Every structure is written in structure tokens, then in C-alpha cells.
Amino acid sequence: MNNHRAPALLAFTAAAALLLTGCGASADSGGSKAADGTAGHNEALPAPSAPRGGEQGDAKDDAKGDEQGDDGRSDRLSTFALDVDTASYGYARRTLAEGRRPAPATVRPEEFVNSFRQDYERPDGNGFSVTVDGARTGDDDWSLVRVGLATRTAAQAGERPPAALTFVIDVSGSMGEPGRLDLAKSSLGTMADRLRDDDSVALVTFSGEAETVLPMTRLGEHRGRVHDAVDGLEPTDSTNLGAGVETGYATAVEGLRKGATNRVVLISDALANTGDTDADAILERIDTARREHGVTLFGVGVGSDYGDALMERLADKGDGHTVYVSDETDARKVFCEDLPRNVDLTARDAKAQVAFDPDTVAEFRLIGYDDRRVADDDFRDDGVDGGEVGPGHTVTALYAVRVKHGADGPLATATVRWLDPKTRTPHENAGRLETGALHDDLADASARFRVTATAAYFADALRRPTTPLPDAPDLTELEETARTLAKKTEDADVTALADAIADADHLDL
């Protein structure tokens, strides 16, 4: 385990003391209607048509995996599993702040985009609202089209179901240095004092081997047992992440609570060097726990050296998602905002399908979601894995779309399909966009749309694809835009985006 990760571990365990109780009010991503009044909120529209000629909308373009419409008639569908990961953006910020360029393979544009608050209308119950809007760029007939999905506002802490949380914590040798594991133990003890009486906690540690140091324990009158288990933690040697995950899931299943949200929280730099180091092999060993018992995974990545690919694969295929923590600010956001949203679930196996009208659209490509593409024919196959999404979340997909010159009329219909988390009953909702609703220029779009575009342009600059986004500004211009938007939105996260762009510009990327 890398020594740099310990401060993050200590920070988020301390912040976790406020989890589910002190973080209280909804961790909403902005619950108002879109400021620009765009049509497309919760409209009951026809579902997308079947693919023409059996063609699938997840066709790849070179290494980017971008979808292409070639003749204005074929391949009009784009289908993907929903994803609320943000780890790629957090890790890129950390890497740039340290004066290094992130490897292009670790840059996932959807995770940059999904790291920011949005202005989508929210539904009253489980499921999603659908918002579709867009703006023309200065590059020929190209536009940026945003598909926005939002779940209901997160409940107050007292209104949520009880939680059964299995913390799987890396305790490899580097944690033995002063000011690391000793402070982590103190923070975990504080967390045990602040969780609700009807919550349950289990604790699994792993290094060369994994060990359940505390089985699932209802807090109530048993907080002393939690303190004893935490006090007994000691550092050992290497990092057998596979054993940690397998033991964590076994512990979660053994302590499974009906009516509670059962979740494994994996805290690691994901630099596995002992035992199973392949994500698929690890996932196969926990398959029953995932599928039959519905235990979901929340991965918290730490460390300046970080196994991004392994953690992302585990989360994507393990019915969960990942975040990255680099400092105390990140830690508070993770445990006071992100994790509470995922204590409960509002949708399972959620997928989106966007149908572009061949009479108005010449070509399109989805930006990102390369590892989340789904065959168009599988959109309504509920046996095909989708994404798990909790309350308070938004999911955004950005498309580059070339509109036929002078075309007027329907442009795109976006449909989201999900399963009720308890009954597994399928539901759908849809929204649409007309060419006449496109803003004439990006500068005319809402501030939140422009933040989305700025984050996507930044990711594009870092990964340097063969085909860049239309009308892409250079990093200096992009930073200026981000600074302006930070003032307009009064959003510290947008200020941090501007700082990250400035760090990249200084590296002359």
C-alpha cells in the first residue's frame, strides 16, 4: 500500500463519523428545473424504435469506442449502462496537482462530467426524470447534446432504512508508520459512537491475508465491541485485495439484514500484489453474494499510486461505483454526500438508450462510457447488467452531434429503463429534443450545461483522442471559462476544476 494514502484514509474515516446522522439534510445535486426551460422533463414519449437492419448503436470508432452514424439512416441508437463513478476525475486532479500528467487510459470523460452538480428536475418517487438539451458550437453543424437523468432527493438521515455496512480496510505494512493506523483507529472509534443504534457494522481487514475482525454487529448497546475490534488493528505485510473482497462479501452475507441496505465499502489503493489480482476472477468468487443477496459495492480509492483499472472494473461489474479521496475535503464529500446517497437504492440495472432522428442527424458520438456500452438489442433485456443508482444522484451523458444543414424537427429521444430495487419491476421514462430547442451558441446555454461542456473538453484534452470534441478551446481559454462559471455558480467544485485545468496548462499538455 502506498504511504501517501494514509491521510485520506484517516480523513474519510473521521468524516464517516457524521455519516447517516450528522450529514442529515439531502445531499441533492440541485433540485430545481433547468434554468433554460428546455423541453424534455418526464415526458411520456414512445420508446426508441428497434435498430434498423439489426445494427447496434454501440459500434466502436478506433480506440475511443465512440458511436458513429454514417449515412444518416443506419446505427441511430446509442445504449449504455448508467454510471455514477467519479474516481477518474478525482485521481486526475490529484495527479495534476503533483505535477504529473494522468495516463490517458485513466481519463474517463463521463466521470469528469458526473463530478458536478446539475440543474435537472427531480422525480417524486423512485426512478428518473429525463432532461435533454443542447447547444450549437462554432464548428460547422456540430452541437453538444446533454442527456440528464436525476433521481429523487436523498432522504433525511432519520428517514433512511437501517444500514448494514461491511468496511473492508487495507492494513498493509505502510499503515504502521506513526500518524497513520493509530489515527485511523481513533477515527473508526469515533464513527462507531455516531452511527444510529439500528445500524450495523462489520470490519474486515486485509494485507497478505484477510480477516473478519468484527462480524456484523448491531450498534445499540454493543458499541464497546466495535471499539475493541478497532483497537486491536495492527499493520502486517502485502496487499491481497482479492481475499479482502471475498471475505468482506462473505461477512456481509453472513450478517445480511432484511429491510436494511447491505453494502460492502472497500477502502484501498487497489494495488493488489498477492493472491487474485484480476478483477474478473475476484468478481466470480463473490458472484452469489452480488446476485442472490443484492450486496452492492462502494469503492473508495486512495493513494498517489492507485490501481484505477482494477477498482473501476470491480465497481462496474460488482453492482456499485467508485470515488477517489485525496484530502479531508474529498473525505467529507464522500462520507457526508456520496455514501449516504448509496445507503439506499432507487434503481437497479438502469440503462439508457438514445435514438437520433435520421432526418435531422448526420452523425453522432457518445463521449465516454467506453466500458459501459450495451448492445441495442439488450436495452430491454433485464438480465443484462446495468447500473445501480441511489437517491440524490444525477447521471449525465454528453454527445457530439452533427445536425444536417438546415434540418428542422425532432433530433433525439432519450429513454431510461430501470428495475424497482425491491420488486424488480421494470419501468421506463423518456425525454426528447427538437432542433429548434438547441441554443445558438454554448455561451447562451445554462451555466450548468456549460460546466458539463467544460469538464468534457478538459477530459478530452487529457486523453487526446483521434477525433476531438467540436470547437475545442485550448486550456488557457478553458480555464478562463471555468473561472467565469465558478463565479456565476458560486460553486467551489467548479473553482477546483479551474485549478486543475491551470495545473494541466502549466504542464504544457
N, C-alpha and C positions, 0 to 999 in steps of 0.2 A: 504494500500500500504506500502511496506517495505521501511524504511528510506534509506537503502543502495542504492536504485536505482536512487535517485535524481541526483548524479553526472553524471551517464551515460546519463540520460535524457538531462541534461544541455549540456553535451559534444556533443551528436549527433544532438541536435537542432542547436548548433553552427556550427558543421561541415556541416549541411544541407544547410547552407548559401552558400556553394560552389556548391551545388547540381545542376546538369544540366547546369551550366555555368562554374564555376571555375574548375570543375573536368575534363572538356574538353576531352582530348585525350582518346582513347579507354581504358576501364578497362579490357583489354584482359587477359585471363588466359594462355597466351603463345601461339603464333600463328604459330609456326614452326612445321615441320613434326617431327614425333617421332624420337628421336636420334638413336634408334636401327634399324631403317629402316624396322620395322615389316610390313608384308603384312596385308591388311585389310582396307585400307583407301578408302572409297567411291566406293567400288567395286559393280557393278551391278550383284547381285547374286540371285539365286532362293530363294523365300520366304521359311520359315520353313514349313515343312510338317505338316499335321493335327496330333493331338495326336493319338497314337496307342491305339486301344481298348477303346477310349473315356476317357482315363486317363488324368488328369490335372497336369500341371507342378508346381502348387502352393501347392502341398501336404506339410503338416506340419510335422516337426520332434520334438516331445516333445514341450517345450515352446519356442523354438528358431524360429520356423517357417522355418527351413532350408529345402530345397528340397533334395530329395534323388532319385537316380536311383538305382534300387535294383538288377535287373538281367541282366543289360547291354542291355535290349531291350525296356522295358516299361518306361513311365514317362520321356521322353527325352527332354521335353520343360520346360523352366523357363520364366515366364511372369510377368512383373511388370510395374507400372506407374512410370514415371520419377519423380525424387525428387531432388531439389537443396537446401533443407534446410541445415543449418549448426548450428542451435541453440544448439543441443545436445553437440557438441564439445566445443563451447564457454562456455556453462554452466559448463561442466566438468572441464575445465581449471580454471574457477573462483572458483569452489568448492574445487579443489585440492590445489589451492594457499592459501585458507583459512584453510587448514589443515583438510579437511573433504573428505571422500570418496563419490563420487556421487552414488546415488541409481542405481543399475543395470538396473532398468526399464527405466531410463532416458538416458541410453547409447545406441545410435543408430549408428552402425558402418558406415552406408552409409553417415551419416552427418560428421563423422570424416574424411572419405576419400574425401568427396566433399569439404572439407575446404581448399584444397591445389591446387596450380597451376599445370596444366598438360601440356603435350607437344604434344597434338593431332593436326593434320592438321585441318584447318577450312574451311567450305564451303564458296562459294562466295555469295550465296543468303540465303533465309530463309531455315529452316530445319537443318539437322545434317550431319556431317561427322561421319563415324564409324571406330573405330580402335579396333582391337582385338589382344592382345599379351599375353604372359605368360612365366613363368619360373618354372622349376622343383625345388622341395625342397629336403631336405635330409631325408624326411620321406617316406620311401617305394616308391610307384609310384605316390605320391601326387604332384600336381602342383598348383600354383596360376595362374588364368587366369583373365585378366583385360579386361573388355568391356568399351571402352571410346567413349563418344558421345560429339560432340562440335558444338556449333552454330557459326554463323558468328561473326566477330569482332564488338564490340559495336561502334556505330556511334559517331562522334564528337558532342558536345553539340548543336551546331547550326543546325545540320542535323536531329535531332530527331523531332518527332511530338510534338506539344504542350502538356503540361501535365495538367491534372485536378486532383489535389491531395486533398483528404479529410483527414486531420490529426485528429485522434481520440485519445485524450490525457487524461490519468488518472490524476485527480486533487484531490485525496483523502487527508485526513487531514494531513498526514505526510509531504506533499509538502509545508505546511505552515511554516515550520521551516526556519529560516534565511539562505540565501545562496542556496535556492532550487528553489521555484517557482519564486521568484523575478529574479533570474539569467536566468531561463528558459524563462521568458517573454522577457528579453533583447535579448536572443539568437534568439527567434522566430521573433522578430522585425528586427534583422539583416538579417535573412533569407528572409524576405519579401522584403528587399532592393536589394537582389542579384538575385532573380529569374528573368526569362525573362518576358518581357512585355506581351507576348502572353500566358503565363502560368496562370492558375487559382488555387486558394487556398480556401478551406473551413476549418473551425475549429469547431470541436465538442469536448466538454469536458464531462467527466462522473465521478461521485462519487456515491452518493446514487441514483441520477437520472442523465439522460443525457440531454444535452442542445446544440443546434446549436448556437454558439455564433457568427459565421460568415458564411452566405450562400456562395455558390460557387461564387467567385469574381475574375474577370479578373484583373490582376495586373495593367499594363498600368499606367493610371492616378489615380488609386484607392488604392495606397499603404497606404494612410492615414487611410482608413477604416480598413485595416489589423492591423495597429499599434494600433488603438483604441480598436479593439477586443482583441488583446493580452494584452494591458494594463489593461483591465477590468477583467482578470482572477483572481479568488480568490479560495483558498482551501476550501473544505467543509468536507464531512464525509466519508462514507463507499465506497465500490467498486462494482458498478453494471455494470460489464463488458458487460453483455447481452444487457442492454439498450444502452450502448455506441456504440456497434457494430451495433445494429439495427438502431439507429439514424444516425450513420455515413453513412450507406448504403443508407438510405432514403435521406440524404443530397446529397450524390453523385449522386443518380438517378435524383433528382430534378434539379441539376446543370449539368446534363450529357452534354458533348460536343462531337458532331460528329467530327470525324477526329482527336480527341485527345485521349491520353491514360488516361482512367479513373480508378483511383486506390484509395483504402482506405488504409491508413497507420495507423495501430494500435500500440500504444506505451503504454505498460503496463507490470506489473509483473504477470498478469493473475491470480491473487489470488482473484477470484470472491467470494464474500460473501453475496451478495444481489441480488434478482431477479433471473433470469435464470442463473444457474451455470453449466448447461450441454451443451456441445458443439453441440450435435445434435439438441437440442431444439433451440439454438441460430441460427444455420445454417438454420433450417426450416423457421425461421422468415425472413431471408434475401434471400431465395431461388430465388425469381423472379428477384431481383436485380442482382444476380450472373448469372443466366442462360439466361435471356432475354436481359439484358443490358450489359453483359460481364464485370461487375465491378469486379476487382480482388483485392486480399488482400495481403498486405505486413505486416507481424507481426514483431515487434521489441521487444524482451524480455529484461527486466532489473530486477535488484534486486538480492541480495544473496538468498532470498527466492523467488522462481519463479515457477509459475504454468505451468510447462513444458508440461504436458499431454494435458491440455486444449488448450494452444496456438498451439501445433502441430496439434491437431485434427481440429481446426478452419482453419488452413492454408491448410492442406492436402485436406480437403473436401470443402474448400472455394476458390478453384482455385488460390492458392497463395503459399507463402513459408515464413519461419521464419528465423531470425537471432537472436543472443544474443549479447548484448553490455555490457561490464563491465568497460571500461575505455575510455579515449579520443582516444587512438589508434584504438580501435574497432569502435568507433563512426565515425572516419574519413573513415575507410574502408567501413562501412555500407553506408554512405551517399555520398561518392565520388567514390565508386566502385560498391557495391551491388545494391543499389537502382537505379542508372542510368541504369543498365542493365535491370531493370524491368520496367522502364518507358515505353519501347516498348516491344512487344512480337514478337517472331519469330515462335512460335509453340504453339498450344493448344491441350489438351488431348493427349499428347505424351506418348506412351508406347513402351517398348522394349520386344522382345522375343528372347531367345537364345535357339537354337536347338543343342544338343550334339549328336555326331555320336555314335550310339550304337556299332559299330565295333571297336571303339578305346577307349571309355569312359566306365569305370566300374561303377562309381558313381560320384555325384557332389552335391554341395550345395551352394546356394547363401548366401553371408554374409551380413546380414542386410536386409533392405527393408521389414521388417516383416509386417508393416502396409500398404504396397503399393502393395502387391501381387494381381495379376489379374488372373482370370481363363483363361486357354489357349484358350478356345473357344471364349473368348471375345476380343482377341487381335485385330481383325478387326471389332469389333462391335463399331462403332464410337459414339454410345450412352452411352458407358461405360466410366466413368470418367478416365482421365489420368492426366498428369502433364502439367502445363503451364511453358514455358521456354523462357527467353529473350536472347538478343544478348550478346555475351561475356561470356556465360556460358559454363562450361563443366559438364558432368554427368558421374560418374564412378561407375561401379558395379564390385565387386571382387568375384570370385568363387574359392572354393576349389574343385579340380577335380582330381579323381584317374584314371589315364590312365592305360588301360590294359597292362600288362607287355609285352614288345616287340612290342606293336601295332604301326603301322605306317600308316599315311594317314590323311584325314580330321578329325578335332577334334570338332570344333564348328562353327556355323553360327549365327551371331547376326543381327537381323533386328529391325529397329526403325520405328515406324509409327506415324504420326502426322497430324494434320489438319492445313491448312493455317489459320492464325489468322483473316484474313478478309473475305475470300471466303468460309472457312470451307471445302475446297477441301482436300481429304486425299492424303498423299504422303508417300513413304517408301524409305529407303536406307538400305544397308546391308554390312557387312564385315565378313571375315572368318579367321580361324586359322587352320593351319596344325600342326601335332605333331612335324614335323621336324623344325618348326619355334620356338618351345619352347627353351628358354635359358636353358643351362645345370644346372645353379645354379642361385639363386637370386642375388648373387654378380655380375653376368655377365649382369644383366638386366640394363636398363637405370636408371638414378638417380631418375627420376620422378616415374617410376614403383616402385622403392624401397621405396620412400616416401609413396606411396599408401599402400604398404605392411606393412610398419612400423605403419602407422595410424590405419590400420585394426588390427594388432597384439595388439596395445595399447587398442583399444576399446574392443577387446576380453578379455584382461587381466582384464579390469574393470568390465565387466559383467559376467565373469566366467561361460561360457556355459558348458553344459554337455560334448559336443564334441568340444574341442578347435581347432583352426586352425593348420594345419600340421606344424611340425618343429618349434613350437613357442619358441622364445627365452625368457629368463627371463627379468625382467625390467631393470636390470643393462646392459645387452647386448643390449637391445632395445634402451636405452638412448645413448650408445656409437655409435650405428648405426645412430641414428638421428643426433648426433653431427657431425659425418663424412659427412652425407648428407647435413647438413646445410652449412658446409664449401664448399662442392662441388657445391652446387646450389647457394650459396650466397643469401639465401632466409631467411629473418627474421622470416617468418611464421614457417619454419622448426626448427629454433632455439627455438621458443616458444613451439613447440611440444616436443623438447628435455627437456625443462624446466618442462613441465607438466609431462612428464614421470618420471623425477627426483623427483618431488613432490609426485607422487604416490609411487615411490620406498621408499621414506622416511617414508611413512605411512605403509610400510610393507604389501602392498596389495597382 
